[in-house]
Amino acid sequence: MKQPIEPQGRSQKRSPLAMKCTINRAALKPNTGGSVFVAVDLTPSAAVVAARNRSIALAIDASGSMDGEKIEQAKSAAMGLIKQLRPTDQLSIVSFSDSAAVQLPTSKVGNSKEIATAVKALSVGGLTAMYDGLEAAFKQARQASHEAGTVTRVLLLTDGNPTVGRTDGKEFVTLAQAMREAGITITAIGIGNDYNEFLLQKIAEAGGGMWHHIETTGGGLPQIFQEQAAQMAGTVVANPELKVSIMPGAELADAYTVRPVLNRLPRPKFDGAAFTIPLRDLVAGEEQTLVFRLGVPAKPAGRGTLVRFSLVEVTQDVEVTFSDDPKQWNVETNPYPRTLLSSAEATVLIQRAVQTKEASALQKAETIMKSLASDAGATAATRANAALNEVMTTMKDAQATVMRSGLQLSDSAKKEFLQATTVIGKKKPKR
């Protein structure tokens, strides 16, 4: 950063969310430098949810492998979605096999007969032009995304890998990023055991949404479609961005999102004044948690603002004191942020080990977990904080799964494991 952060008052404008920032150490030794951990908990306010128009573009895999129960689940889910949407909401349907086809251009849901006809007409056969399907859905979604107050999502459903047209994962990520920049969220849904979960995860992450895994049997797809529509109706802020400004000389060393999705963040963009971190849509009733590791520069005795977080109308400063009192130097005032990042880091390492069978990643995770197990501060923080308890439980369940089966998980078990350790607060790996 080029300029020091100017102090701000505590009073804030009325906002659609509450932000709570917690630092693990408030006092540091002067002229030495060090590191601290900062957690950011975001709570969207249900009181400010306005009536929003929803626009959903369905991108449905219609390749030959979708024949039978898979395509029937897709049809059932689409019909159920129609019943949940309002007449003024919009829906489009794109199918993809050897190529992409617009089965239903963006239409008001009030035209229910036309939509139902398009759903029932879905047929399967051929290869999987997934990129073309996602791109065609983008074009449909973009027609509605410019309308004020409209929340727009693409729901991508597939049971396999892209086999025709563009197949490079980097191209999918670039397309997903462009969709997110246009204000469109992507939910990526894999059905069965033959799709590429790594690709769908990357598409969802770049598109600001979530990846879901469902079995061929069990009928879980209609529920996911309904949850998506409900989330859109409860959206408080669409396409939000967290601005992170740090003290000159400080370093943003590491960052994770923890809830509702646990994921290590890539290096955020820096504009010379602040880092920009894209967030998932802020939805009423769905808290979001992030945690950061910050390198602190050597500073003389005194007090200063280490980091400033800004989101919508809310700005929060996190301050540190460079104290001459040796008794304060090693005091951890709140172990919650450190424990949160360590448990998130261990979980991501276990995920990597399961995906790649990388033994060194598992060893690193086990080292972190052993340290946490003997840490009284971490134990106390876990008992006192529900969000941290969820992450610690996820981490321990992940370890139990690996101990039981090693790294030799079936494709189905691997997908279930990765889903359970990525989406926090839902189903966990079975012991």
C-alpha positions as CSV (number, residue, x, y, z in Angstrom):
1,M,0.0,0.0,0.0
2,K,1.1,3.5,-0.7
3,Q,-0.7,5.4,2.0
4,P,-1.3,4.6,5.7
5,I,-4.8,3.7,6.8
6,E,-6.6,6.6,8.2
7,P,-8.5,5.8,11.5
8,Q,-12.3,5.6,11.3
9,G,-14.9,6.1,13.9
10,R,-17.0,3.3,15.3
11,S,-20.3,4.6,14.1
12,Q,-21.4,2.9,10.8
13,K,-24.2,3.5,8.3
14,R,-27.1,1.2,8.6
15,S,-26.3,-1.9,6.6
16,P,-27.8,-5.1,5.3
17,L,-25.2,-7.1,7.3
18,A,-23.2,-7.2,10.5
19,M,-19.5,-7.7,10.5
20,K,-17.5,-9.1,13.4
21,C,-13.7,-9.1,13.2
22,T,-11.6,-11.0,15.8
23,I,-7.8,-10.9,16.1
24,N,-5.9,-13.5,18.1
25,R,-3.2,-11.2,19.5
26,A,-3.8,-7.5,20.2
27,A,-0.3,-6.7,21.5
28,L,3.1,-7.3,19.8
29,K,6.7,-6.7,20.6
30,P,7.9,-3.4,19.0
31,N,10.5,-3.4,16.2
32,T,10.3,-7.1,15.7
33,G,7.5,-8.1,13.4
34,G,5.5,-11.3,13.6
35,S,2.2,-12.8,12.5
36,V,-1.4,-12.7,13.7
37,F,-4.7,-14.3,12.7
38,V,-7.9,-12.4,12.0
39,A,-11.4,-14.0,11.6
40,V,-14.2,-12.2,9.8
41,D,-17.8,-13.3,10.5
42,L,-20.6,-11.9,8.3
43,T,-24.2,-12.1,9.2
44,P,-26.7,-10.9,6.6
45,S,-29.8,-9.2,7.9
46,A,-33.2,-10.7,7.1
47,A,-34.8,-7.4,7.8
48,V,-33.5,-5.8,4.7
49,V,-34.5,-8.5,2.2
50,A,-36.5,-6.9,-0.6
51,A,-38.7,-8.6,-3.1
52,R,-36.4,-9.8,-5.8
53,N,-37.0,-11.0,-9.3
54,R,-35.2,-14.3,-10.0
55,S,-33.8,-15.5,-13.3
56,I,-32.6,-19.0,-13.6
57,A,-30.9,-20.6,-16.6
58,L,-30.8,-24.4,-16.5
59,A,-27.9,-26.0,-18.4
60,I,-28.7,-29.7,-18.5
61,D,-26.5,-32.4,-19.8
62,A,-28.5,-34.4,-22.4
63,S,-25.7,-36.7,-23.6
64,G,-26.4,-40.4,-24.0
65,S,-25.1,-41.3,-20.5
66,M,-28.0,-39.2,-19.0
67,D,-30.5,-41.7,-20.3
68,G,-33.0,-43.2,-17.8
69,E,-33.2,-42.0,-14.2
70,K,-30.8,-39.1,-14.5
71,I,-32.7,-37.2,-17.1
72,E,-36.0,-38.1,-15.4
73,Q,-34.6,-36.5,-12.2
74,A,-33.7,-33.5,-14.2
75,K,-37.2,-33.2,-15.6
76,S,-38.8,-33.7,-12.2
77,A,-36.5,-31.1,-10.6
78,A,-37.3,-28.5,-13.3
79,M,-41.0,-29.1,-13.0
80,G,-40.8,-28.6,-9.2
81,L,-38.8,-25.5,-9.7
82,I,-41.5,-24.0,-11.9
83,K,-44.0,-24.4,-9.0
84,Q,-41.7,-22.6,-6.6
85,L,-41.0,-19.6,-8.8
86,R,-43.3,-16.5,-9.1
87,P,-45.0,-15.7,-12.4
88,T,-42.7,-12.7,-12.8
89,D,-39.6,-14.7,-12.3
90,Q,-37.7,-15.9,-15.4
91,L,-36.4,-19.3,-16.6
92,S,-34.5,-20.5,-19.6
93,I,-33.4,-24.1,-20.5
94,V,-30.3,-25.1,-22.4
95,S,-29.4,-28.7,-23.1
96,F,-26.0,-29.9,-24.3
97,S,-24.9,-33.1,-26.0
98,D,-23.0,-33.0,-29.3
99,S,-23.7,-29.3,-29.2
100,A,-25.7,-26.9,-27.2
101,A,-29.4,-26.2,-27.9
102,V,-31.7,-23.5,-26.3
103,Q,-34.8,-25.5,-25.5
104,L,-36.5,-22.5,-23.9
105,P,-35.3,-18.9,-24.3
106,T,-35.6,-16.7,-21.3
107,S,-39.3,-16.6,-20.4
108,K,-41.6,-15.4,-17.6
109,V,-42.6,-18.3,-15.4
110,G,-46.2,-17.2,-15.9
111,N,-45.9,-19.0,-19.3
112,S,-46.0,-22.3,-17.4
113,K,-47.4,-24.4,-20.2
114,E,-44.6,-23.4,-22.6
115,I,-42.0,-24.2,-20.0
116,A,-43.6,-27.5,-19.1
117,T,-43.6,-28.5,-22.8
118,A,-39.9,-27.6,-23.1
119,V,-39.0,-29.7,-20.0
120,K,-41.0,-32.7,-21.2
121,A,-39.3,-32.5,-24.6
122,L,-35.8,-33.0,-23.2
123,S,-34.2,-36.0,-24.9
124,V,-30.7,-37.6,-24.6
125,G,-28.0,-38.8,-27.0
126,G,-24.5,-38.1,-28.1
127,L,-21.4,-36.6,-26.5
128,T,-21.0,-33.8,-23.9
129,A,-20.4,-30.3,-25.2
130,M,-20.4,-28.9,-21.6
131,Y,-18.5,-25.6,-22.4
132,D,-21.0,-24.8,-25.2
133,G,-23.9,-25.5,-22.9
134,L,-22.5,-23.3,-20.1
135,E,-21.8,-20.5,-22.6
136,A,-25.3,-20.7,-24.1
137,A,-26.8,-20.5,-20.6
138,F,-24.6,-17.5,-19.9
139,K,-26.1,-15.8,-22.9
140,Q,-29.6,-16.5,-21.7
141,A,-28.9,-15.4,-18.2
142,R,-27.2,-12.2,-19.3
143,Q,-30.5,-11.0,-20.8
144,A,-32.1,-10.8,-17.4
145,S,-29.1,-9.9,-15.2
146,H,-29.2,-6.2,-16.1
147,E,-32.7,-5.7,-14.7
148,A,-32.6,-3.9,-11.4
149,G,-33.2,-6.1,-8.4
150,T,-32.8,-9.3,-10.3
151,V,-30.8,-12.2,-8.9
152,T,-29.5,-14.5,-11.6
153,R,-28.1,-18.0,-11.4
154,V,-27.0,-20.7,-13.8
155,L,-27.7,-24.3,-12.6
156,L,-25.3,-26.6,-14.4
157,L,-26.1,-30.3,-14.3
158,T,-23.9,-33.0,-15.7
159,D,-23.0,-36.7,-15.2
160,G,-19.7,-36.7,-17.0
161,N,-16.7,-34.9,-18.5
162,P,-16.7,-32.5,-21.4
163,T,-15.9,-34.7,-24.4
164,V,-16.5,-32.4,-27.4
165,G,-15.6,-28.8,-28.1
166,R,-13.6,-27.0,-25.4
167,T,-12.5,-29.3,-22.7
168,D,-9.6,-27.5,-20.9
169,G,-10.5,-26.7,-17.3
170,K,-8.8,-23.3,-17.5
171,E,-11.2,-22.2,-20.2
172,F,-14.2,-23.2,-18.0
173,V,-12.7,-21.2,-15.1
174,T,-12.3,-18.2,-17.4
175,L,-15.9,-18.4,-18.6
176,A,-17.1,-18.8,-15.0
177,Q,-15.2,-15.8,-13.9
178,A,-16.7,-13.7,-16.8
179,M,-20.2,-14.9,-15.7
180,R,-19.5,-13.8,-12.1
181,E,-18.2,-10.4,-13.2
182,A,-21.5,-10.0,-15.1
183,G,-23.4,-10.6,-11.8
184,I,-24.3,-14.2,-12.5
185,T,-23.8,-17.0,-10.0
186,I,-23.1,-20.6,-11.0
187,T,-24.2,-23.7,-9.1
188,A,-22.5,-26.8,-10.5
189,I,-24.3,-30.2,-9.8
190,G,-22.7,-33.6,-10.5
191,I,-25.0,-36.6,-10.7
192,G,-23.6,-40.2,-10.4
193,N,-20.0,-41.2,-10.1
194,D,-18.4,-40.5,-13.5
195,Y,-18.2,-36.7,-13.6
196,N,-15.1,-34.6,-12.8
197,E,-15.7,-33.2,-9.4
198,F,-12.5,-31.2,-9.5
199,L,-13.7,-29.4,-12.6
200,L,-17.2,-28.7,-11.1
201,Q,-15.6,-27.4,-7.9
202,K,-13.5,-25.0,-9.9
203,I,-16.4,-23.8,-12.0
204,A,-18.5,-23.2,-8.9
205,E,-15.7,-21.4,-7.0
206,A,-15.0,-19.1,-10.0
207,G,-18.7,-18.5,-10.5
208,G,-19.4,-17.6,-6.8
209,G,-21.5,-20.6,-6.2
210,M,-21.4,-24.1,-4.8
211,W,-20.7,-27.6,-6.1
212,H,-23.2,-30.3,-5.2
213,H,-22.9,-34.1,-5.6
214,I,-26.0,-36.3,-5.9
215,E,-26.5,-40.0,-6.5
216,T,-28.1,-41.4,-9.6
217,T,-30.8,-42.8,-7.4
218,G,-32.4,-41.1,-4.4
219,G,-34.1,-38.1,-6.0
220,G,-31.9,-35.4,-4.4
221,L,-31.9,-33.0,-7.4
222,P,-35.4,-31.5,-6.9
223,Q,-34.4,-30.4,-3.3
224,I,-31.2,-28.7,-4.6
225,F,-33.2,-26.8,-7.2
226,Q,-35.7,-25.7,-4.6
227,E,-32.9,-24.6,-2.2
228,Q,-31.4,-22.5,-5.0
229,A,-34.7,-20.7,-5.6
230,A,-35.1,-20.1,-1.9
231,Q,-31.6,-18.7,-1.6
232,M,-32.2,-16.4,-4.5
233,A,-35.3,-15.1,-2.8
234,G,-33.4,-14.4,0.4
235,T,-30.4,-12.7,-1.3
236,V,-29.5,-9.5,0.6
237,V,-26.4,-8.5,-1.5
238,A,-25.7,-10.1,-4.9
239,N,-22.1,-10.4,-6.1
240,P,-20.5,-8.8,-3.1
241,E,-16.8,-8.0,-2.8
242,L,-14.8,-7.7,0.4
243,K,-12.1,-5.0,0.3
244,V,-9.0,-5.7,2.5
245,S,-6.6,-2.8,3.2
246,I,-3.5,-3.6,5.2
247,M,-0.9,-1.6,7.1
248,P,2.1,-0.6,4.9
249,G,4.7,-3.3,5.2
250,A,2.2,-5.9,6.3
251,E,1.6,-9.1,4.3
252,L,-1.6,-11.0,3.5
253,A,0.0,-14.4,3.9
254,D,-2.9,-16.8,3.7
255,A,-6.7,-16.7,3.5
256,Y,-9.6,-19.2,3.7
257,T,-13.3,-19.0,3.4
258,V,-14.8,-21.3,6.0
259,R,-18.6,-21.0,5.9
260,P,-20.7,-21.9,4.0
261,V,-17.9,-23.3,1.8
262,L,-14.4,-24.3,3.1
263,N,-11.8,-23.3,0.6
264,R,-8.3,-21.9,0.5
265,L,-8.5,-18.6,-1.4
266,P,-6.3,-17.8,-4.3
267,R,-4.1,-14.7,-4.2
268,P,-6.7,-11.8,-4.4
269,K,-6.3,-8.9,-6.8
270,F,-4.6,-5.8,-5.5
271,D,-5.2,-2.4,-6.9
272,G,-2.5,-0.6,-5.1
273,A,-4.7,0.4,-2.2
274,A,-6.7,-2.8,-1.3
275,F,-7.1,-6.4,-2.0
276,T,-10.5,-7.5,-3.5
277,I,-12.0,-10.8,-2.4
278,P,-15.2,-11.9,-4.3
279,L,-17.7,-13.4,-1.9
280,R,-20.7,-15.6,-2.4
281,D,-24.1,-13.9,-2.5
282,L,-25.1,-12.7,1.0
283,V,-28.2,-14.6,1.8
284,A,-30.4,-14.1,4.9
285,G,-29.9,-16.8,7.4
286,E,-26.6,-17.9,5.9
287,E,-23.5,-16.7,7.7
288,Q,-20.2,-16.4,6.0
289,T,-16.8,-16.7,7.7
290,L,-13.3,-16.0,6.5
291,V,-10.0,-16.2,8.2
292,F,-6.6,-14.6,7.4
293,R,-3.0,-15.0,8.4
294,L,-1.2,-11.6,8.3
295,G,2.5,-10.8,8.5
296,V,3.0,-7.8,10.7
297,P,6.0,-5.4,10.0
298,A,8.4,-4.3,12.7
299,K,7.1,-1.0,14.1
300,P,8.0,1.2,17.1
301,A,5.9,1.3,20.2
302,G,2.4,2.6,19.7
303,R,-1.0,1.7,18.3
304,G,-2.1,1.4,14.7
305,T,-4.6,-0.1,12.3
306,L,-3.3,-3.4,11.0
307,V,-6.2,-4.1,8.5
308,R,-9.4,-2.6,7.4
309,F,-12.3,-4.7,6.0
310,S,-15.0,-3.0,3.9
311,L,-18.1,-4.5,2.5
312,V,-21.2,-2.7,1.3
313,E,-21.7,0.1,3.9
314,V,-19.8,-1.6,6.7
315,T,-16.1,-0.9,7.5
316,Q,-14.3,-2.4,10.4
317,D,-10.7,-1.6,11.5
318,V,-8.6,-4.2,13.3
319,E,-5.9,-2.5,15.5
320,V,-2.7,-3.8,17.1
321,T,-0.6,-2.3,19.9
322,F,3.2,-2.5,19.8
323,S,3.8,-2.6,23.5
324,D,6.9,-2.1,25.6
325,D,5.4,-4.4,28.3
326,P,7.0,-7.8,27.9
327,K,4.1,-9.4,29.7
328,Q,1.8,-8.7,26.7
329,W,4.1,-10.0,23.9
330,N,3.1,-13.7,24.0
331,V,-0.5,-13.3,25.2
332,E,-3.1,-14.7,22.9
333,T,-6.2,-12.9,23.8
334,N,-8.5,-15.0,21.6
335,P,-7.3,-18.3,20.0
336,Y,-10.5,-18.5,17.8
337,P,-8.9,-17.1,14.6
338,R,-5.7,-19.1,14.8
339,T,-7.6,-22.4,15.6
340,L,-10.0,-21.7,12.7
341,L,-7.3,-21.2,10.2
342,S,-5.3,-24.2,11.4
343,S,-8.4,-26.5,11.2
344,A,-9.3,-25.2,7.8
345,E,-5.7,-25.7,6.6
346,A,-5.7,-29.3,7.9
347,T,-9.0,-30.1,6.2
348,V,-7.9,-28.7,2.9
349,L,-4.7,-30.8,3.1
350,I,-6.7,-33.9,3.8
351,Q,-8.9,-33.1,0.8
352,R,-5.7,-32.8,-1.4
353,A,-4.4,-36.1,-0.1
354,V,-7.7,-37.8,-1.0
355,Q,-7.8,-36.2,-4.5
356,T,-4.1,-36.8,-5.3
357,K,-3.0,-39.6,-2.9
358,E,-0.3,-37.2,-1.8
359,A,1.1,-38.7,1.4
360,S,3.0,-35.6,2.4
361,A,-0.2,-33.5,2.4
362,L,-1.8,-36.0,4.8
363,Q,1.3,-35.9,7.0
364,K,1.2,-32.1,7.2
365,A,-2.5,-32.3,8.2
366,E,-1.8,-34.8,10.9
367,T,0.9,-32.6,12.3
368,I,-1.5,-29.7,12.5
369,M,-4.2,-31.8,14.1
370,K,-1.8,-33.2,16.8
371,S,-0.8,-29.7,17.7
372,L,-4.5,-28.6,18.0
373,A,-5.3,-31.7,20.1
374,S,-2.8,-30.6,22.8
375,D,-3.7,-26.9,22.6
376,A,-5.8,-25.9,25.6
377,G,-6.7,-22.6,24.0
378,A,-7.9,-24.2,20.8
379,T,-10.1,-26.6,22.9
380,A,-11.6,-23.8,24.8
381,A,-12.3,-21.7,21.6
382,T,-13.9,-24.7,20.0
383,R,-16.3,-25.2,22.9
384,A,-17.2,-21.5,22.8
385,N,-17.7,-21.0,19.1
386,A,-20.3,-22.9,17.0
387,A,-18.7,-22.0,13.7
388,L,-15.3,-23.2,14.8
389,N,-16.9,-26.4,16.3
390,E,-18.4,-27.2,12.9
391,V,-15.0,-26.9,11.2
392,M,-13.2,-28.9,13.8
393,T,-15.9,-31.6,13.6
394,T,-15.5,-31.6,9.8
395,M,-11.7,-32.0,10.2
396,K,-12.0,-34.8,12.7
397,D,-14.5,-36.6,10.5
398,A,-12.3,-36.3,7.5
399,Q,-9.4,-37.8,9.5
400,A,-11.6,-40.6,10.6
401,T,-12.6,-41.4,7.1
402,V,-9.0,-41.5,5.9
403,M,-7.9,-43.6,8.8
404,R,-10.7,-46.1,8.1
405,S,-10.1,-46.5,4.4
406,G,-6.7,-45.0,3.8
407,L,-6.5,-43.0,0.6
408,Q,-8.1,-45.8,-1.4
409,L,-11.6,-44.4,-1.7
410,S,-14.0,-45.4,-4.5
411,D,-15.1,-42.7,-6.9
412,S,-18.4,-42.5,-5.2
413,A,-16.9,-42.3,-1.7
414,K,-14.4,-39.7,-2.8
415,K,-17.1,-37.4,-4.2
416,E,-19.2,-37.8,-1.0
417,F,-16.1,-37.1,1.1
418,L,-15.1,-34.0,-0.8
419,Q,-18.7,-32.7,-0.7
420,A,-19.0,-33.3,3.1
421,T,-15.7,-31.5,3.8
422,T,-16.4,-28.6,1.5
423,V,-19.9,-27.5,2.4
424,I,-19.8,-26.8,6.1
425,G,-22.9,-27.5,8.3
426,K,-24.4,-30.2,6.1
427,K,-23.8,-33.9,5.9
428,K,-20.4,-35.2,7.2
429,P,-18.4,-38.2,6.3
430,K,-19.6,-41.3,8.0
431,R,-17.3,-42.8,10.6
